[in-house]
Amino acid sequence: MSPDPLTSVVADVRDPEIDVGLGDLGVVRSVSRTDDRIVVHLAPTRLSCPARGEIARRVRSALNDAAPGHGIEIVWERGTWQPAAVNSAGRDALRTAGYRVAGEAPRCPYCAGDDVVRAGRFGGAVCKVPYDCRGCGSPFDVIGTAGCSAVLPVPDVRQGGAR
């Protein structure tokens, strides 16, 4: 069975925190519809994502524009998102926004340098770990780490340098 054409409508909805499509971010699990109902399965990037309400509002708005008259149900699949679900376009968009995705060696998204140091336990959200680049001096976050749906290894470094 081929995916519903409305999957691309949902995939193109932008994440409210980072300007990247939900499909590229690996959040969209499935979209299905009957004569009068659309069911969208999404996986939040972290269990207590505060943007879920805004994401649902944006998805409903996009679907109402694309397929008016359908009831829309958003189902959150907690604990299913993994950083590996971010596709290459999503990784590029995240890098442009100053983020890296967990699961790769931390490298600066600005200069691509690997002389980076962890700058704390978590950043603006618990699934973001702040780093500083010693090469160009830029701060950046690695997303998809502790506090996300996924439990991922984080390099064992102290603030200010490696152990």
DSSP file (Angstrom, degrees, kcal/mol; ACC not computed):
  #  RESIDUE AA STRUCTURE BP1 BP2  ACC     N-H-->O    O-->H-N    N-H-->O    O-->H-N    TCO  KAPPA ALPHA  PHI   PSI    X-CA   Y-CA   Z-CA
    1    1 A M              0   0    0      0, 0.0     3,-0.1     0, 0.0     0, 0.0   0.000 360.0 360.0 360.0 130.8    0.0    0.0    0.0
    2    2 A S        -     0   0    0      1,-0.1     0, 0.0     0, 0.0     0, 0.0  -0.499 360.0 -94.0 -82.1 153.4    1.4    3.4   -1.0
    3    3 A P        -     0   0    0      0, 0.0    -1,-0.1     0, 0.0    29,-0.1  -0.301  47.0 -96.0 -65.8 150.8    1.5    6.2    1.6
    4    4 A D    >   -     0   0    0     27,-0.8     3,-2.5     1,-0.1     4,-0.4  -0.400  29.0-123.1 -63.4 139.3   -1.4    8.7    1.5
    5    5 A P  T >> S+     0   0    0      0, 0.0     3,-0.9     0, 0.0     4,-0.6   0.749 110.2  69.4 -57.2 -22.6   -0.7   11.8   -0.5
    6    6 A L  H 3> S+     0   0    0      1,-0.2     4,-2.2     2,-0.2     5,-0.2   0.649  78.7  79.9 -71.5 -12.0   -1.5   13.8    2.6
    7    7 A T  H <> S+     0   0    0     -3,-2.5     4,-2.8     1,-0.2    -1,-0.2   0.907  91.5  50.4 -59.1 -40.5    1.7   12.4    4.1
    8    8 A S  H <> S+     0   0    0     -3,-0.9     4,-1.6    -4,-0.4    -1,-0.2   0.836 106.1  55.8 -68.5 -30.8    3.7   15.0    2.2
    9    9 A V  H  < S+     0   0    0     -4,-0.6     4,-0.4     2,-0.2    -1,-0.2   0.942 113.5  40.5 -63.1 -46.8    1.4   17.8    3.5
   10   10 A V  H >< S+     0   0    0     -4,-2.2     3,-1.3     1,-0.2    12,-0.4   0.900 111.7  56.5 -68.3 -40.9    2.2   16.8    7.1
   11   11 A A  H 3< S+     0   0    0     -4,-2.8    12,-2.2     1,-0.3    13,-0.5   0.812 104.2  54.4 -61.0 -30.3    5.9   16.2    6.3
   12   12 A D  T 3< S+     0   0    0     -4,-1.6    -1,-0.3     9,-0.2    -2,-0.2   0.587  79.3 112.6 -82.4 -10.1    6.2   19.8    5.0
   13   13 A V  S <  S-     0   0    0     -3,-1.3     9,-2.7    -4,-0.4     2,-0.3  -0.444  71.3-122.8 -63.3 132.8    4.8   21.3    8.2
   14   14 A R  B     -A   21   0A   0      7,-0.2     7,-0.2    -2,-0.1     5,-0.1  -0.571  16.3-115.6 -83.2 139.0    7.6   23.2    9.9
   15   15 A D        -     0   0    0      5,-2.7     5,-0.3     3,-0.4    -1,-0.1  -0.520  22.3-136.0 -65.3 136.0    8.8   22.5   13.5
   16   16 A P  S    S+     0   0    0      0, 0.0    -1,-0.1     0, 0.0     3,-0.1   0.712  99.3  43.3 -72.9 -18.3    8.0   25.5   15.6
   17   17 A E  S    S+     0   0    0      1,-0.3     2,-0.4     3,-0.1    -2,-0.0   0.827 124.4  24.5 -93.9 -35.8   11.4   25.5   17.4
   18   18 A I  S    S-     0   0    0      2,-0.2     2,-2.3     0, 0.0    -3,-0.4  -0.999  85.9-115.5-132.8 131.5   13.7   24.8   14.5
   19   19 A D  S    S+     0   0    0     -2,-0.4     2,-0.3    -3,-0.1    -5,-0.1  -0.423  74.3 114.1 -72.9  80.3   12.9   25.7   10.9
   20   20 A V  S    S-     0   0    0     -2,-2.3    -5,-2.7    -5,-0.3    -2,-0.2  -0.990  70.3-103.2-147.1 143.3   12.8   22.1    9.5
   21   21 A G  B  >  -A   14   0A   0     -2,-0.3     4,-2.0    -7,-0.2    -7,-0.2  -0.344  27.0-123.4 -66.9 146.9   10.0   20.0    8.1
   22   22 A L  T  4>S+     0   0    0     -9,-2.7     5,-2.4   -12,-0.4     6,-0.8   0.833 112.6  54.2 -60.7 -32.4    8.5   17.4   10.4
   23   23 A G  T >45S+     0   0    0    -12,-2.2     3,-1.0   -10,-0.2    64,-0.2   0.930 109.1  46.6 -66.3 -45.5    9.2   14.7    7.7
   24   24 A D  T 345S+     0   0    0    -13,-0.5    63,-1.8     1,-0.3    66,-0.3   0.813 109.6  55.4 -66.1 -29.9   12.9   15.7    7.5
   25   25 A L  T 3<5S-     0   0    0     -4,-2.0    -1,-0.3    61,-0.2    -2,-0.2   0.576 113.8-119.9 -78.9  -9.7   13.1   15.7   11.3
   26   26 A G  T < 5S+     0   0    0     -3,-1.0    56,-0.2    -4,-0.4    -3,-0.2   0.723  78.9 121.4  80.2  22.0   11.8   12.1   11.4
   27   27 A V      < +     0   0    0     -5,-2.4    16,-2.7    -6,-0.2     2,-0.5   0.784  46.0  88.0 -87.9 -30.2    8.7   13.0   13.4
   28   28 A V  E     +B   42   0B   0     -6,-0.8    14,-0.2    14,-0.2     3,-0.1  -0.591  43.3 168.2 -78.4 122.4    6.0   11.8   10.9
   29   29 A R  E     -     0   0B   0     12,-3.0     2,-0.3    -2,-0.5    13,-0.2   0.839  61.2 -26.5 -98.1 -47.4    5.2    8.1   11.3
   30   30 A S  E     -B   41   0B   0     11,-1.5    11,-2.9     2,-0.0     2,-0.4  -0.984  42.4-154.5-164.9 157.6    2.0    7.7    9.2
   31   31 A V  E     +B   40   0B   0     -2,-0.3   -27,-0.8     9,-0.2     2,-0.3  -0.989  23.5 167.6-136.4 127.3   -1.0    9.4    7.7
   32   32 A S  E     -B   39   0B   0      7,-2.4     7,-3.1    -2,-0.4     2,-0.3  -0.956  10.0-167.3-136.7 157.7   -4.2    7.6    6.9
   33   33 A R  E     -B   38   0B   0     -2,-0.3     5,-0.2     5,-0.2     2,-0.2  -0.995  11.4-166.6-146.6 153.3   -7.7    8.6    6.0
   34   34 A T        -     0   0    0      3,-2.7     3,-0.0    -2,-0.3     5,-0.0  -0.462  59.5 -71.3-114.1-167.8  -11.2    7.3    5.5
   35   35 A D  S    S+     0   0    0      1,-0.2     3,-0.1    -2,-0.2    -2,-0.0   0.843 130.6  11.1 -58.8 -33.9  -14.1    9.1    3.9
   36   36 A D  S    S+     0   0    0      1,-0.1    35,-3.0    34,-0.1     2,-0.4   0.353 119.0  64.2-128.9   6.0  -14.4   11.5    6.7
   37   37 A R  E     - c   0  71B   0     33,-0.3    -3,-2.7     2,-0.0     2,-0.4  -0.992  49.7-162.1-141.8 140.3  -11.4   11.2    9.0
   38   38 A I  E     -Bc  33  72B   0     33,-3.2    35,-2.8    -2,-0.4     2,-0.5  -0.983  11.2-163.2-118.2 130.2   -7.6   11.7    8.8
   39   39 A V  E     -Bc  32  73B   0     -7,-3.1    -7,-2.4    -2,-0.4     2,-0.5  -0.966   4.9-168.7-116.9 124.4   -5.4   10.0   11.4
   40   40 A V  E     -Bc  31  74B   0     33,-3.0    35,-3.3    -2,-0.5     2,-0.6  -0.954   6.7-158.3-116.3 124.4   -1.8   11.3   11.8
   41   41 A H  E     +Bc  30  75B   0    -11,-2.9   -12,-3.0    -2,-0.5   -11,-1.5  -0.910  18.8 176.4-102.8 123.2    0.8    9.4   13.9
   42   42 A L  E     -Bc  28  76B   0     33,-2.8    35,-3.4    -2,-0.6   -14,-0.2  -0.924  23.3-146.8-125.5 149.7    3.7   11.6   15.1
   43   43 A A        -     0   0    0    -16,-2.7    35,-0.1    -2,-0.3    33,-0.1  -0.958  21.4-136.7-116.7 112.2    6.7   10.8   17.3
   44   44 A P        -     0   0    0      0, 0.0    37,-0.5     0, 0.0    35,-0.2  -0.355  15.1-126.5 -66.8 148.4    7.8   13.7   19.4
   45   45 A T  S    S+     0   0    0      1,-0.1   104,-1.1   103,-0.1   105,-0.4   0.694  96.5  21.3 -70.4 -16.9   11.6   14.2   19.6
   46   46 A R  B >  S-D  148   0C   0    102,-0.3     3,-1.5   103,-0.1   102,-0.2  -0.989  84.2-115.0-147.7 154.5   11.3   14.2   23.4
   47   47 A L  T 3  S+     0   0    0    100,-0.5   101,-0.1    -2,-0.3    -1,-0.1   0.843 113.6  33.5 -58.5 -40.4    8.7   12.8   25.7
   48   48 A S  T 3  S+     0   0    0     99,-0.4    -1,-0.3    -3,-0.1   100,-0.0  -0.156  79.8 168.9-110.3  39.5    7.6   16.1   27.2
   49   49 A C    X   -     0   0    0     -3,-1.5     3,-1.2     1,-0.2     4,-0.2  -0.315  26.3-154.5 -55.7 119.2    8.0   18.2   24.1
   50   50 A P  T 3  S+     0   0    0      0, 0.0     3,-0.4     0, 0.0     4,-0.3   0.632  88.8  65.1 -72.5 -11.5    6.4   21.6   24.9
   51   51 A A  T 3>  +     0   0    0      1,-0.2     4,-3.0     2,-0.1     5,-0.2   0.441  69.7  98.7 -90.1   0.7    5.8   22.2   21.1
   52   52 A R  H <> S+     0   0    0     -3,-1.2     4,-2.7     1,-0.2     5,-0.2   0.897  82.4  50.8 -56.7 -41.9    3.4   19.3   20.7
   53   53 A G  H  > S+     0   0    0     -3,-0.4     4,-2.2    -4,-0.2    -1,-0.2   0.921 113.5  44.0 -61.8 -44.4    0.4   21.6   20.9
   54   54 A E  H  > S+     0   0    0     -4,-0.3     4,-2.5     2,-0.2    -2,-0.2   0.884 112.8  52.1 -68.9 -38.4    1.7   24.0   18.3
   55   55 A I  H  X S+     0   0    0     -4,-3.0     4,-2.7     2,-0.2    -2,-0.2   0.945 110.7  48.2 -61.1 -47.0    2.8   21.1   16.0
   56   56 A A  H  X S+     0   0    0     -4,-2.7     4,-2.7    -5,-0.2    -2,-0.2   0.904 110.9  51.2 -60.7 -41.6   -0.7   19.6   16.2
   57   57 A R  H  X S+     0   0    0     -4,-2.2     4,-2.3     1,-0.2    -1,-0.2   0.926 112.1  46.4 -60.8 -44.7   -2.2   23.0   15.5
   58   58 A R  H  X S+     0   0    0     -4,-2.5     4,-2.4     2,-0.2    -2,-0.2   0.892 112.5  49.7 -66.0 -40.2    0.0   23.4   12.4
   59   59 A V  H  X S+     0   0    0     -4,-2.7     4,-2.6     2,-0.2     5,-0.2   0.939 111.9  48.3 -64.1 -46.7   -0.7   19.9   11.2
   60   60 A R  H  X S+     0   0    0     -4,-2.7     4,-2.8     1,-0.2    -2,-0.2   0.914 111.8  50.0 -59.2 -43.5   -4.5   20.4   11.6
   61   61 A S  H  X S+     0   0    0     -4,-2.3     4,-1.9     2,-0.2    -1,-0.2   0.926 111.9  47.1 -61.8 -46.0   -4.3   23.7    9.7
   62   62 A A  H  X S+     0   0    0     -4,-2.4     4,-2.0     1,-0.2    -1,-0.2   0.903 115.2  46.1 -63.5 -41.6   -2.3   22.3    6.8
   63   63 A L  H  X S+     0   0    0     -4,-2.6     4,-3.3     2,-0.2    -2,-0.2   0.872 109.0  54.6 -71.2 -36.4   -4.6   19.3    6.6
   64   64 A N  H  < S+     0   0    0     -4,-2.8    -1,-0.2    -5,-0.2    -2,-0.2   0.880 111.6  46.1 -62.6 -36.3   -7.7   21.5    6.7
   65   65 A D  H  < S+     0   0    0     -4,-1.9    -2,-0.2    -5,-0.2    -1,-0.2   0.894 119.8  39.2 -69.7 -40.2   -6.4   23.5    3.8
   66   66 A A  H  < S+     0   0    0     -4,-2.0    -2,-0.2     1,-0.2    -3,-0.2   0.813 134.7  16.6 -81.7 -32.2   -5.4   20.3    1.8
   67   67 A A  S >< S-     0   0    0     -4,-3.3     3,-1.1    -5,-0.2    -1,-0.2  -0.537  80.5-165.4-142.8  70.4   -8.5   18.2    2.6
   68   68 A P  T 3   +     0   0    0      0, 0.0     3,-0.1     0, 0.0    -4,-0.1  -0.184  68.6  34.3 -60.7 149.6  -11.3   20.3    4.1
   69   69 A G  T 3  S+     0   0    0      1,-0.3     2,-0.3    -5,-0.0    -5,-0.1   0.413  86.5 119.3  91.1  -2.3  -14.2   18.6    5.8
   70   70 A H    <   -     0   0    0     -3,-1.1    -1,-0.3    -7,-0.1   -33,-0.3  -0.752  64.4-123.6 -95.7 143.0  -12.3   15.8    7.4
   71   71 A G  E     -c   37   0B   0    -35,-3.0   -33,-3.2    -2,-0.3     2,-0.5  -0.613  30.4-146.5 -73.5 145.5  -12.0   15.1   11.1
   72   72 A I  E     -c   38   0B   0     -2,-0.2     2,-0.5   -35,-0.2   -33,-0.2  -0.971  15.6-172.3-124.7 127.7   -8.4   15.1   12.2
   73   73 A E  E     -c   39   0B   0    -35,-2.8   -33,-3.0    -2,-0.5     2,-0.5  -0.976   8.4-157.8-118.4 127.5   -6.9   12.9   14.9
   74   74 A I  E     -c   40   0B   0     -2,-0.5     2,-0.5   -35,-0.2   -33,-0.2  -0.917   7.9-167.0-104.0 124.5   -3.3   13.4   16.0
   75   75 A V  E     -c   41   0B   0    -35,-3.3   -33,-2.8    -2,-0.5     2,-0.6  -0.958   9.4-149.7-114.0 120.7   -1.7   10.3   17.8
   76   76 A W  E     -c   42   0B   0     -2,-0.5     2,-1.2   -35,-0.2   -33,-0.2  -0.811   2.7-154.5 -92.4 119.2    1.6   10.9   19.6
   77   77 A E    >   -     0   0    0    -35,-3.4     3,-1.2    -2,-0.6     4,-0.3  -0.758  20.6-151.1 -93.2  91.6    3.7    7.8   19.6
   78   78 A R  T 3  S+     0   0    0     -2,-1.2   -31,-0.1     1,-0.2   -33,-0.1  -0.371  70.2  12.7 -69.7 138.0    5.8    8.4   22.7
   79   79 A G  T 3  S+     0   0    0    -35,-0.2    -1,-0.2    -2,-0.1   -36,-0.1   0.582  97.5 100.2  79.9  11.2    9.2    7.0   22.9
   80   80 A T    <   +     0   0    0     -3,-1.2     2,-0.2   -36,-0.1    -2,-0.1   0.629  50.1 102.0-104.2 -14.5    9.6    6.0   19.3
   81   81 A W        -     0   0    0    -37,-0.5   -54,-0.1    -4,-0.3   -55,-0.1  -0.477  46.2-178.0 -74.7 140.4   11.7    8.9   17.8
   82   82 A Q    >   -     0   0    0    -56,-0.2     3,-2.4    -2,-0.2     4,-0.3  -0.981  37.6-121.5-132.4 145.8   15.4    8.2   17.2
   83   83 A P  G >  S+     0   0    0      0, 0.0     3,-1.7     0, 0.0    -1,-0.1   0.806 111.1  68.3 -56.1 -28.5   18.0   10.6   16.0
   84   84 A A  G 3  S+     0   0    0      1,-0.3   -58,-0.1   -58,-0.0    -3,-0.0   0.687  85.4  71.3 -65.0 -16.1   18.6    8.2   13.1
   85   85 A A  G <  S+     0   0    0     -3,-2.4     2,-0.4   -60,-0.1    -1,-0.3   0.658  73.5  99.5 -74.1 -15.3   15.2    9.1   11.8
   86   86 A V  S <  S-     0   0    0     -3,-1.7   -61,-0.2    -4,-0.3   -62,-0.1  -0.602  70.6-144.1 -73.0 122.5   16.5   12.6   10.8
   87   87 A N     >  -     0   0    0    -63,-1.8     4,-2.6    -2,-0.4     5,-0.2  -0.208  28.2 -93.3 -82.6 179.1   17.1   12.5    7.1
   88   88 A S  H  > S+     0   0    0      1,-0.2     4,-2.4     2,-0.2     5,-0.2   0.872 126.6  51.6 -64.4 -37.0   20.0   14.2    5.2
   89   89 A A  H  > S+     0   0    0      2,-0.2     4,-2.4     1,-0.2    -1,-0.2   0.902 111.5  48.9 -64.5 -38.7   17.9   17.3    4.4
   90   90 A G  H  > S+     0   0    0    -66,-0.3     4,-2.6     2,-0.2    -2,-0.2   0.904 110.3  50.0 -65.3 -42.1   16.9   17.5    8.1
   91   91 A R  H  X S+     0   0    0     -4,-2.6     4,-2.6     2,-0.2    -2,-0.2   0.902 111.4  49.5 -63.2 -40.3   20.6   17.2    9.2
   92   92 A D  H  X S+     0   0    0     -4,-2.4     4,-2.4     2,-0.2    -2,-0.2   0.926 112.0  47.7 -64.0 -44.0   21.5   20.0    6.8
   93   93 A A  H  X S+     0   0    0     -4,-2.4     4,-1.6     2,-0.2    -2,-0.2   0.905 113.4  48.1 -64.1 -41.0   18.7   22.2    8.1
   94   94 A L  H  <>S+     0   0    0     -4,-2.6     5,-2.8     2,-0.2     4,-0.3   0.918 110.8  50.7 -65.1 -42.9   19.7   21.5   11.7
   95   95 A R  H ><5S+     0   0    0     -4,-2.6     3,-1.4     1,-0.2    -2,-0.2   0.910 108.7  52.0 -61.3 -42.3   23.4   22.2   10.9
   96   96 A T  H 3<5S+     0   0    0     -4,-2.4    -1,-0.2     1,-0.3    -2,-0.2   0.852 108.9  51.3 -61.6 -34.3   22.4   25.5    9.2
   97   97 A A  T 3<5S-     0   0    0     -4,-1.6    -1,-0.3    -5,-0.2    -2,-0.2   0.452 128.3 -98.7 -83.4  -0.4   20.5   26.4   12.4
   98   98 A G  T < 5S+     0   0    0     -3,-1.4    43,-1.3    -4,-0.3     2,-0.3   0.750  83.7 118.5  92.7  25.5   23.5   25.6   14.6
   99   99 A Y  E   < -e  141   0D   0     -5,-2.8    -1,-0.3    41,-0.2     2,-0.3  -0.868  44.0-158.6-121.1 155.7   22.6   22.1   15.7
  100  100 A R  E     -e  142   0D   0     41,-2.2    43,-3.0    -2,-0.3     2,-0.4  -0.897  24.8-119.1-121.7 159.6   24.2   18.7   15.4
  101  101 A V  E >   -e  143   0D   0     -2,-0.3     3,-1.0    41,-0.2    43,-0.2  -0.842  29.8-111.6-102.4 135.2   22.3   15.4   15.7
  102  102 A A  T 3  S+     0   0    0     41,-3.1     3,-0.1    -2,-0.4    52,-0.1  -0.181  97.5  56.0 -58.5 155.6   23.3   12.9   18.4
  103  103 A G  T 3  S+     0   0    0      1,-0.5     2,-0.3    50,-0.3    -1,-0.2   0.207  93.2  83.9 101.6 -14.2   24.9    9.7   17.2
  104  104 A E  S <  S-     0   0    0     -3,-1.0    -1,-0.5     3,-0.0     3,-0.0  -0.797  97.0 -88.9-110.7 159.0   27.6   11.4   15.3
  105  105 A A        -     0   0    0     -2,-0.3     2,-0.2    -3,-0.1    -1,-0.0  -0.508  56.8 -99.5 -63.0 133.2   30.9   12.7   16.7
  106  106 A P        +     0   0    0      0, 0.0     2,-0.3     0, 0.0    10,-0.2  -0.396  55.5 167.9 -60.3 121.7   30.3   16.2   17.9
  107  107 A R        -     0   0    0     -2,-0.2     7,-0.2     8,-0.1     6,-0.1  -0.966  43.7 -96.7-131.9 149.1   31.6   18.6   15.3
  108  108 A C     >  -     0   0    0      5,-2.9     4,-1.6    -2,-0.3    -9,-0.1  -0.480  24.5-149.2 -65.9 128.3   31.0   22.3   15.0
  109  109 A P  T  4 S+     0   0    0      0, 0.0    -1,-0.2     0, 0.0   -11,-0.1   0.644  94.4  48.8 -73.1 -12.1   28.1   23.0   12.6
  110  110 A Y  T  4 S+     0   0    0    -12,-0.1    -2,-0.0     3,-0.1    30,-0.0   0.890 130.9  10.3 -93.9 -47.3   29.8   26.3   11.6
  111  111 A C  T  4 S-     0   0    0      2,-0.1     3,-0.1    27,-0.1    -3,-0.0   0.461  91.1-126.2-112.8  -3.1   33.4   25.4   10.8
  112  112 A A     <  +     0   0    0     -4,-1.6     2,-0.1     1,-0.2     0, 0.0   0.595  57.2 153.1  66.8  12.5   33.1   21.6   10.9
  113  113 A G        -     0   0    0      1,-0.1    -5,-2.9    -6,-0.1    -1,-0.2  -0.361  42.6-152.6 -71.6 152.6   35.9   21.5   13.4
  114  114 A D        +     0   0    0     -7,-0.2     2,-1.7    -3,-0.1    -1,-0.1   0.340  69.2 102.0-107.1   5.8   36.2   18.6   15.9
  115  115 A D        +     0   0    0      2,-0.0    19,-3.2    -7,-0.0    20,-0.6  -0.594  56.6 140.8 -88.0  76.8   38.0   20.6   18.7
  116  116 A V  E     -F  133   0D   0     -2,-1.7     2,-0.4    17,-0.2    17,-0.2  -0.842  37.8-156.2-121.5 155.5   34.8   20.9   20.7
  117  117 A V  E     -F  132   0D   0     15,-2.5    15,-2.6    -2,-0.3     2,-0.2  -0.994  26.8-111.5-134.2 138.2   34.0   20.8   24.4
  118  118 A R  E     -F  131   0D   0     -2,-0.4    42,-1.0    40,-0.2    43,-0.3  -0.501  26.1-164.6 -67.0 132.1   30.8   20.0   26.2
  119  119 A A        -     0   0    0     11,-3.0     2,-0.3    -2,-0.2    12,-0.2   0.314  59.5 -24.0-106.4   7.2   29.6   23.1   27.9
  120  120 A G        -     0   0    0     10,-0.6    -1,-0.2     1,-0.1     3,-0.1  -0.945  68.9 -84.8 166.5 176.3   27.1   21.7   30.3
  121  121 A R  S    S-     0   0    0     -2,-0.3     2,-0.3     1,-0.3    25,-0.1   0.873 105.1  -6.4 -76.5 -38.2   24.7   18.8   31.1
  122  122 A F        -     0   0    0      7,-0.1     7,-0.3    -3,-0.1    -1,-0.3  -0.989  63.8-144.9-155.5 156.5   21.8   20.1   29.0
  123  123 A G        -     0   0    0      5,-4.1     6,-0.1     2,-0.8     5,-0.1   0.303  66.9 -34.7 -97.4-137.5   20.9   23.3   27.0
  124  124 A G  S    S+     0   0    0      3,-0.1     2,-0.3     2,-0.1     5,-0.1   0.653 134.7  26.6 -65.1 -15.6   17.7   25.1   26.5
  125  125 A A  S >  S-     0   0    0      3,-0.2     3,-2.0   -76,-0.0    -2,-0.8  -0.968  88.7-113.2-140.9 155.4   15.9   21.8   26.5
  126  126 A V  T 3  S+     0   0    0     -2,-0.3    22,-0.2     1,-0.3    -2,-0.1   0.689 115.4  57.4 -68.1 -15.1   16.8   18.6   28.2
  127  127 A C  T 3  S+     0   0    0     20,-0.3    17,-1.4    -5,-0.1    18,-1.4   0.276  95.5  79.6 -96.6  13.7   17.3   16.8   24.9
  128  128 A K  E <   - G   0 143D   0     -3,-2.0    -5,-4.1    15,-0.2    15,-0.2  -0.978  61.9-163.2-119.6 129.5   19.9   19.4   23.8
  129  129 A V  E     - G   0 142D   0     13,-2.4    13,-2.4    -2,-0.5     2,-0.2  -0.953  20.3-131.8-111.2 123.8   23.5   19.3   25.1
  130  130 A P  E     - G   0 141D   0      0, 0.0   -11,-3.0     0, 0.0   -10,-0.6  -0.507  26.5-179.9 -79.2 141.6   25.5   22.5   24.7
  131  131 A Y  E     -FG 118 140D   0      9,-3.3     9,-2.4   -13,-0.3     2,-0.4  -0.926  17.3-144.9-130.7 157.4   29.0   22.5   23.2
  132  132 A D  E     -FG 117 139D   0    -15,-2.6   -15,-2.5    -2,-0.3     2,-0.6  -0.980  15.5-134.7-121.2 139.3   31.6   25.1   22.4
  133  133 A C  E  >  -F  116   0D   0      5,-2.4     4,-1.3    -2,-0.4   -17,-0.2  -0.826   9.3-164.7 -92.4 124.0   33.9   25.0   19.4
  134  134 A R  T  4 S+     0   0    0    -19,-3.2   -18,-0.1    -2,-0.6    -1,-0.1   0.720  85.9  60.2 -77.9 -20.7   37.5   25.9   20.3
  135  135 A G  T  4 S+     0   0    0    -20,-0.6    -1,-0.1     1,-0.1   -19,-0.1   0.958 127.3   6.3 -71.9 -52.0   38.3   26.4   16.6
  136  136 A C  T  4 S-     0   0    0      2,-0.1    -2,-0.2   -23,-0.0    -1,-0.1   0.487  95.9-120.0-113.0  -5.7   35.9   29.2   15.8
  137  137 A G     <  +     0   0    0     -4,-1.3    -3,-0.1     1,-0.3    -2,-0.0   0.543  61.9 144.2  82.6   6.8   34.5   30.0   19.3
  138  138 A S        -     0   0    0     -6,-0.1    -5,-2.4     1,-0.0     2,-0.3  -0.591  43.4-138.4 -84.4 138.9   30.9   29.2   18.3
  139  139 A P  E     + G   0 132D   0      0, 0.0     2,-0.3     0, 0.0    -7,-0.2  -0.672  30.6 166.4 -85.4 150.5   28.4   27.6   20.7
  140  140 A F  E     - G   0 131D   0     -9,-2.4    -9,-3.3    -2,-0.3     2,-0.4  -0.976  27.5-123.5-156.0 164.7   26.1   24.9   19.4
  141  141 A D  E     -eG  99 130D   0    -43,-1.3   -41,-2.2    -2,-0.3     2,-0.6  -0.876   7.5-145.1-113.5 146.1   23.7   22.2   20.6
  142  142 A V  E     -eG 100 129D   0    -13,-2.4   -13,-2.4    -2,-0.4     3,-0.3  -0.956  27.1-156.5-102.7 123.4   23.7   18.5   20.0
  143  143 A I  E     +eG 101 128D   0    -43,-3.0   -41,-3.1    -2,-0.6   -15,-0.2  -0.677  63.7  48.2-103.1 157.5   20.0   17.4   19.8
  144  144 A G  S    S+     0   0    0    -17,-1.4    -1,-0.2    -2,-0.3   -16,-0.1   0.794  84.4 116.0  89.6  31.4   18.6   13.9   20.4
  145  145 A T    >   -     0   0    0    -18,-1.4     3,-2.1     1,-0.3     5,-0.2  -0.130  69.4 -14.0-112.5-152.9   20.5   13.2   23.6
  146  146 A A  T 3  S+     0   0    0      1,-0.3    -1,-0.3     6,-0.2    -2,-0.1  -0.166 127.2  33.5 -50.7 136.2   19.5   12.6   27.3
  147  147 A G  T 3  S+     0   0    0      1,-0.4  -100,-0.5     3,-0.1   -99,-0.4   0.205  97.8 104.6  98.8 -14.4   15.9   13.6   27.9
  148  148 A C  B <  S-D   46   0C   0     -3,-2.1    -1,-0.4     2,-0.5  -102,-0.3  -0.195  93.1 -94.6 -83.1-176.9   14.7   12.6   24.5
  149  149 A S  S    S+     0   0    0   -104,-1.1     2,-0.3  -105,-0.2  -103,-0.1   0.847 110.6  67.2 -64.1 -34.0   12.8    9.5   23.6
  150  150 A A  S    S-     0   0    0   -105,-0.4     2,-0.7    -5,-0.2    -2,-0.5  -0.632  76.6-141.3 -92.4 145.8   16.1    7.9   22.8
  151  151 A V        +     0   0    0     -2,-0.3    -6,-0.1    -5,-0.1    -5,-0.1  -0.932  34.9 174.7-103.9 115.0   18.7    7.0   25.3
  152  152 A L        -     0   0    0     -2,-0.7     2,-0.2    -4,-0.0    -6,-0.2  -0.887  35.4-103.6-124.8 149.5   22.0    7.7   23.6
  153  153 A P        -     0   0    0      0, 0.0   -50,-0.3     0, 0.0     3,-0.0  -0.510  32.2-161.8 -69.9 138.9   25.6    7.7   24.7
  154  154 A V        -     0   0    0     -2,-0.2   -52,-0.0   -52,-0.1    -9,-0.0  -0.980  34.1 -96.0-118.5 133.3   27.1   11.1   25.3
  155  155 A P        -     0   0    0      0, 0.0     2,-1.7     0, 0.0   -37,-0.0  -0.154  37.3-116.4 -50.3 140.6   30.9   11.5   25.3
  156  156 A D        +     0   0    0     -3,-0.0     7,-0.7     6,-0.0     2,-0.4  -0.610  63.5 136.9 -84.2  84.8   32.2   11.4   28.8
  157  157 A V  E     -H  162   0E   0     -2,-1.7     5,-0.2     5,-0.2     2,-0.2  -0.971  46.2-132.8-130.5 147.2   33.7   14.9   29.1
  158  158 A R  E >   -H  161   0E   0      3,-1.4     3,-2.1    -2,-0.4   -40,-0.2  -0.549  44.4 -80.9 -90.0 161.5   33.6   17.4   31.8
  159  159 A Q  T 3  S+     0   0    0      1,-0.3   -40,-0.2    -2,-0.2    -1,-0.1  -0.444 120.2  24.2 -59.5 129.1   32.8   21.1   31.3
  160  160 A G  T 3  S-     0   0    0    -42,-1.0    -1,-0.3    -2,-0.2     2,-0.2   0.427 128.6 -17.3  94.5  -1.0   35.9   22.7   30.1
  161  161 A G  E <  S-H  158   0E   0     -3,-2.1    -3,-1.4   -43,-0.3     2,-0.1  -0.820  80.6 -58.1 153.3 169.9   37.6   19.7   28.6
  162  162 A A  E      H  157   0E   0     -2,-0.2    -5,-0.2    -5,-0.2   -45,-0.0  -0.369 360.0 360.0 -75.4 154.0   38.0   15.9   28.3
  163  163 A R              0   0    0     -7,-0.7    -1,-0.1    -2,-0.1    -6,-0.1   0.452 360.0 360.0 -78.1 360.0   38.7   13.7   31.3
